[in-house]
Amino acid sequence: MTTQTTVSDSLLLRDAPDAVIFADRDGTVVQWNPAAERIFGFSRDRAIGSNLDIIIPEKLREAHWAGFERALSTGVTKYTGQALPTRALHADGHEFYVELSFSLVRTEDGAVAGALAHARDITERFNRDRETRHRLRDLERELEACREQAGNSDGASGEPR
């Protein structure tokens, strides 16, 4: 026997592990769940009614708004179904890395009402991956230097290989 539990949308948003943010066509925050508060540092009261610029670093705003406007006007975003790593702005002013996934939200008649984003803080993973990439690059350089040195020493003796 299966027991069905009815869970309201508000409970799903409240308990979602990732930030859930909905912005209307003007880029005004309309929905901001507790995970968004935790991740970005802005209270729900502060975020609701604010422009998305509160979480977008200055240097990324122009590109963000160009993509936002393009998605709203065409009804398509190239990032649907993808997780996009990017920088975000915390309430205390520091930048950190988030992974964002997007979708456009449509009204019953199919008109685009705004954009929905899910976000998670990936700063620790991003930094760890960057350190791994740097270490790999350093090891590749060391290996290349060893190969060059071995190649030079083979030819230095005049002995055939």
DAVEN-V301108 format. One record per residue. N is the residue number from 1. RES is the residue in one small letter. PHI is phi in whole degrees, 0 to 359 (none if undefined). Layout:
[[N	RES	PHI] [N	RES	PHI]]
This chain:
[[1	m	none] [2	t	256] [3	t	259] [4	q	261] [5	t	243] [6	t	270] [7	v	239] [8	s	287] [9	d	301] [10	s	295] [11	l	291] [12	l	297] [13	l	293] [14	r	299] [15	d	261] [16	a	297] [17	p	287] [18	d	256] [19	a	297] [20	v	237] [21	i	231] [22	f	241] [23	a	240] [24	d	285] [25	r	298] [26	d	272] [27	g	84] [28	t	270] [29	v	290] [30	v	248] [31	q	229] [32	w	207] [33	n	271] [34	p	303] [35	a	295] [36	a	295] [37	e	301] [38	r	295] [39	i	285] [40	f	264] [41	g	85] [42	f	266] [43	s	294] [44	r	302] [45	d	299] [46	r	286] [47	a	283] [48	i	298] [49	g	90] [50	s	272] [51	n	283] [52	l	302] [53	d	303] [54	i	297] [55	i	242] [56	i	252] [57	p	303] [58	e	313] [59	k	292] [60	l	256] [61	r	296] [62	e	302] [63	a	295] [64	h	300] [65	w	291] [66	a	297] [67	g	293] [68	f	299] [69	e	297] [70	r	297] [71	a	297] [72	l	293] [73	s	285] [74	t	268] [75	g	78] [76	v	223] [77	t	236] [78	k	289] [79	y	261] [80	t	301] [81	g	81] [82	q	243] [83	a	257] [84	l	250] [85	p	282] [86	t	202] [87	r	268] [88	a	226] [89	l	247] [90	h	273] [91	a	303] [92	d	277] [93	g	98] [94	h	277] [95	e	268] [96	f	212] [97	y	263] [98	v	231] [99	e	250] [100	l	246] [101	s	233] [102	f	236] [103	s	206] [104	l	269] [105	v	257] [106	r	246] [107	t	283] [108	e	304] [109	d	272] [110	g	94] [111	a	287] [112	v	286] [113	a	268] [114	g	165] [115	a	237] [116	l	249] [117	a	231] [118	h	248] [119	a	223] [120	r	220] [121	d	284] [122	i	241] [123	t	305] [124	e	299] [125	r	295] [126	f	299] [127	n	296] [128	r	296] [129	d	295] [130	r	296] [131	e	299] [132	t	295] [133	r	297] [134	h	295] [135	r	297] [136	l	298] [137	r	300] [138	d	297] [139	l	295] [140	e	296] [141	r	295] [142	e	299] [143	l	297] [144	e	297] [145	a	296] [146	c	296] [147	r	296] [148	e	296] [149	q	296] [150	a	294] [151	g	295] [152	n	290] [153	s	288] [154	d	294] [155	g	276] [156	a	290] [157	s	279] [158	g	77] [159	e	284] [160	p	291] [161	r	282]]
